[in-house]
Amino acid sequence: MNRHSRVRRAPVYGAIIAGGITLFGNAVAAVALPWLVLGITGSAAWTGAAAAAGMVPLIIGAFFGGQMLDRHGARRVAVAADLVSASSLIAIVLLHESGLLGMAPLMALIALGALFDGPGMAASESRYPELARLARMPLERVTAMDELADGAATIAGPIAAGLSIALVGPELTLWLTALCSITAAALNAIYLPGKRRAARGTAARQGALVGGRFLWSEPPLRALVLTGMAVVSLFSALDAVVMPVFLRDSGRDATDLGRFLALAGGGAIVSALAYARHGQRLGPRRILLASLALETLAFALLALQGGDALMLLSGALAGLGVGPLNPLVSTALLRGTPAAIRGRVLSAFNALALVATPLAVLLAGAAIELAGTRAVMIFLAAMFALLALPYLLAPAHEPVRAALPASPTNREASR
């Protein structure tokens, strides 16, 4: 790669790294903050309340922050979100060290940081089409690299948090998370585009709900988004509820869960890398069918409730199936959405995902109580097979077109 190519690609790499650092810091804070509260109060109830305090503001910020993103641009919103997050964490530590940290200010500061996390999540992603064009890279490769960075941050964050809390305590660990946010803000200020085409006419006057309306009114995007969200939500239910209960009931322990999740995570990394390299050539229909077939097979094998080898094979297959889905859906959203409302559409999708995943986990837990893990696994396998039917029966099915390379007309309209 020559120097000119490195210069062209620096912004997209910088934006992806900034997003990964932000998510890493959030993952560390998600462990350190409840630990700090437990040390202060000794109460499991207050610890749970602190862990949940940011969820509602996060969803509200994710949904309504898109309008701010479309109005003020990705760079300003991303930098502001990271700085607000850093400020709230620093305030928590300083108040705690001065003996002034009650539960009310703690909850308020957690909520403040979470409120701006939503717009920050969408800010960098909203400029990936422009950054990909600048870098002369396929958008599929950019979204896959973003997914890999986010996955690495999600895995490494809790591990780093546990080590840091054990070595230096939760207070100094929160300083680490604040430093992550400041670093991400600096990277976003350097690498995210400063210029933007201002929304005009109808797009400028429409409110936050336009993102949700656009997703619902565009059949290709609607089908892809619902499919991707369903797969990710059902996979989350498998990780969080179905497998822990199944392993406990079958006499296994947390080590077996760790091996299953490690193989699932490894499979997801492999398939995301394959999507980055071959996604544009294979096309969305083949990728969707392969992903859904792998998920169907994985859950069907799990429903057999066989030995360790079968369980681990199922984990690897499930990971391979889920890996390309997030970058595929992101690519479809970015290609199929006009630039003037891109922030609101991405924010609406993020808000829906934030609601759908915990809802799937809750429903899976209730279903296991009623019918047991085998019945839930069979049901989930059937759900994946049903999701694949539209793509299998209609080779030219409408939902696939949203993720194809945009026509010259569409590319011009989305700039």
N, C-alpha and C positions, 0 to 999 in steps of 0.2 A: 504494500500500500504506500503510495507516494505521499509527500507532504500535503499536496493540495487535497487529496482524498481524506487525509486525517483531519484537516481543518473543516471540511464540509461535514464530516461525521461527528465532530466534537459536540455540537449542540444536542443531537439526539442521544448520544451516550451520556452527556451531562444531565439531561432531563431524566433519563431512566435511572441513573445512579442516585439523583436527588430523591426520586420517588421511593427507591429502595431504602435509602437512609431514613426517610420520614417514617416508613412503615416499620423499619427495625426499631426506631425510637418508640413508636407507639406500642409495639409488642413488648418492649422492655417495661414501659410505663404500666401496661396492663397487668404485669406481675408485681412491680414495685409499689404501686399505689395501694392495692389491697393489703400488701404486707406492712406498709407504713401504718395504715389504719388499724390493722390487727395489733401492732405494737403499741399504738396510742390508747386504744379502747379496750383491747382484749375481748371484743365482742364479735362473734361470727355474723350477727345480723348487720352491724354497721359495716363490717368488711364486705358483705354481699351488696349492701346499699352503695358503697363506694365503687364497687366493680360495675354496678348497673347504672350509676349516675350519668355516665356519658352516652348511654345508648339512645335515649329519646332525642337529646340535642344533636347527636350524630345523624340520625335519620332526618330530622328537621333541616339541619344544615345541608345535608346531601340533596334534599329535594328543592329547597328554595334558594340554595346558593348558586344554582346554575344561572339565574338571571343576573346576579352580580358578576359572574364569570363572563357572560356574553357582553355585559355593559362595560366592564373595566379591563378585560383582557387577562390572559393566563398568567403573565409574569407578575402583575400586581397582586392578583388573588393568591397565587402560590406563595409568594414571598410573605404576604400579610398573614396567611394561614400558618406558616411555619413560625413566624415571629410571635404570633398570639399564643401558639402552643408552647413555645419556649418560655414566654413571659409567665404563663399560668403555672408552669412547673417550677420556675424559679421562685415565684411568689409563694407557692406551697412550702418549699424548702425553707425560705427565709422566715415565714410565719411560724413554722414548726420550731426552728432554731431559737426564735425569740419567745416561744411559749404562748403565742397568740392564735394558734391554729385550732379553732373549734370545728365542729362538723359542718356547720352552716357555710362558713367561708370555703371549707374544703370542697363541699359538694358544688358550690357555685363556681369555683375555679376549674374543677373537673369538667363541668358542663360547658364552661366558656371555651376551653381548649377543644372539646369534642364538637362544638357548634361549627367551628371553622375547619375541622378535619374533612368534612364532606366536600365543600368547594375545593379544598386543596387536593383531594383525591382525584377530582376531575380536571384540574387545571392543566397539568402537564399533558395528560392524555388527549385533551382537546386540541393540542397543537401537533400531535404526532403526524397527521397527514402532511403538514407543511415541513416538519423536520425530516420526514422520510424522503420527500421530494428533494430537499436540500442535500441530504446525504446520498441521494440516488440509490436508495435501498427500497425493496418491496415493503409495503406497509405490513404484510404478514410477518416479516422478520422483526420489525420494530415491536409489534404487539406481543410477539412470542418472547423477545428479550425482556420486555417489561414484565410479563408473567413470570419468567424465570427469576428476575430480580426480586419481585414481590414474594415468590415462594421461598427463596433463600432467606429473605428478611424475616418472614413469618416463622421459619424453622429456627433460625439463629437467635432471634430476639429473646424468646423465653429461656433458652440455654444460657445466653449471656446474662440475662437478668438474675437467674438463679446463682450463677457463679459470683456476680458482682455483689448481690445481697449477702451472700455467705462471707465474702472477703471484706467488704467495706460498709455494709448496711444499706438500707433502702434510701436514706437521705442522699448519700453520695451517688447512688445509682440514678436517682432522679436528675442529678446534675449531668450525668452522661446522656440522658434522654434529651435534656435541654440543649446540650451541645450538638446532638444529632439534628435537632430542628434548626439550629442556627447554621450549621453546615449546609443543610438542604436549602435554606433560604438563600445563602450565598451562591450555591450552584444554580438555583433557579434564576437569580438576578443576572447571572452571567450568561446562561445558555438559552433560557426561554426567549422567544421573539418578543421584542418590545412593541413593534408596530402591529396593528390589527385593523381589519376592515370593520368600521363601525356598522352596527345593525341599523337598517333604515326601514322606513315604511311600516308595514304590518309587523315585521319581526321585532322592531324596536318597541312597539306598543304592547305586544303580547306579554302576559305575565309568566309566572313560574310553571303554571299548569300546561303550557304549550308543549313542554317536553314529553309529558305523559300522553297528551293527545296525539302528538306526532307518532310516537311509538305504536299507539293503538290504531291509528288511521292508515299506516303503511303495512299492508299484509306481509310483504317479504320480511321486513324487519321484525314485525310482531311475531311471526312464526319462529324465526331464528332466535330472538331474544327469549321467548318462552321455552324453547327447547334447551338452550344453553342454561337458563336459570334453573329449569327442572333438573337437569343432570347434575349441576353443581350442588343444588340443595339436597338432592337425594344422596349424593356422595357424602355430603357433610353429615347427614343423618346416619349413614353407615359408620363413619369414623367416630362420631361423638356418642352414639347410643347403641346401635345395633351390635357392633363388634364387641364393645366392652361387656354387654349383657350376655351375648353368646359365649364369649370366652370364660366368663365367670361361671355360667351354668354348666359348661362342659369341663370344668375342673382345671382350666388353664389360668395363667396369671398375667400380670402387666408386661412381663417380658415378651410373651407371645403377641400381645397387642402392639408392643414396640416394633417387633419384627414385621408384623402385618403392615403397620403404617409406614415403616421404612421402605418396604417393597412397593407400596402404593405410591409413596412420594418419589421413589426412584423411577417408577414407570411413568409418572406424570412428567418428570424432567426429560426423560428420553423422548416421549411423544411430543412435548413442547419444542424440543430441539429439532425433531424431525419436521414439525410444522414450520419452524423458522426457515429451514432449508428447502423444503419441498412443497409448502402449503400453496404457493401460487400456482405451481404446476399441476398438483393433484386436483385442486378445485374443492369448493365447499361441500358439494354433494357426497363425493367419495369420503371425505374426512368425517362428515356427519354420520354416514352409514357405518363406517368402520368404528367410530367412537361408540355409537349406540349398540352395535353388535357386541363389542368388547364388554360393555357394561352389562348387557343382557346375559352374556355367558358367565361373567364373573359372579353375578348375583345368583344365577341358576346353580353354579358349582357350590357357592356358599350354602344354598338351601339344602344341598345334600348332607351338609354338616359332617364331612368326612375327617380325615386325619390332618396332621400339620402340613404335609406337602400340598394337599388340595387347598387348604386355607391360604397358604402363602402364594400359590399360583393364582388364586382368586384376587388377592391383593395386588399382585403385579398387573393382572389384566385390567382391574378396575382403575389403577393409576394410569395405564396406557390409554384407556378410553377417555378419561377426564382431562388429560393434559392439554389437548389442542382446543378444547371448547371455549375457554375464556378468551384466548387471542383471536379465535375465529369470530366470536360474537363482537369483540371490540373492533375488529377490522370491518365487520358489516356495519356497525353503528357509525364508525368514522367515515366510511365511504358513502353511506346512504343518507347522511344528515347534512343539510345545508349549514355552512359555516356560521351563519347569523344566529342559529339557535342550537349550535352544537353543545355548548355548555349546559343548557337546560335539558337537552335530551340525555346526555351522559349522566347528569345529576339525577334525573328521574330514574334511569336504569340502576344507578348505584343505590338509590333509596329503596327501590323495589327489591334488589338483591339483599340489602341489609334486613329487610322484613322477612323475605321468603326463607332464608337459610335457618334462622332460629325457629321459625314456624314449623319447618320440616322436621327439625330436631325434636320439638315438642310433640308433634303428631306421631312421630316414630316411637317415642317413649310411651305414649298412651296406647298405641296399637300393640306394642309388645306386651304391655300389661294385660290387654284383652285377649290376644291371640297367640302370643309367643313369637320367638325369633324366626322360626322356620316359615311360618305363615307370612311374616313381614318380608322376609327375603324373597319368597315366591312372588308376592305382590309387587315388590320393587323390580324384579326381573321382568314381570309382565308389563309394568309401566314403561320400562326402557324399550321393550319390543313394540309397544304401541306408538311410542314417540318416533320410532324408525319407519313406521308404515308409510306416512305421506311421502317421505323421500325415496322409499323403495318402489312405491307404486307409480310415481310420477317422475320420470327422468328429467323433465323440463319444469319441475315444480317451482312455483313462484318464489318460495322462501329462499331458494338457492341463489337467485339473481342478486340479492342484496349484498352478498359477499364477493361477487365477481368484480374484477377491475372496472372502475367507472368508465363510462363512455366519455369522449371528449366533451360532450355537452354537459354531462353531470359533473365532470371534473371542474369545468369552468364555473358552474353554478355554485360549487361548494367551496370555492376559494374565498 
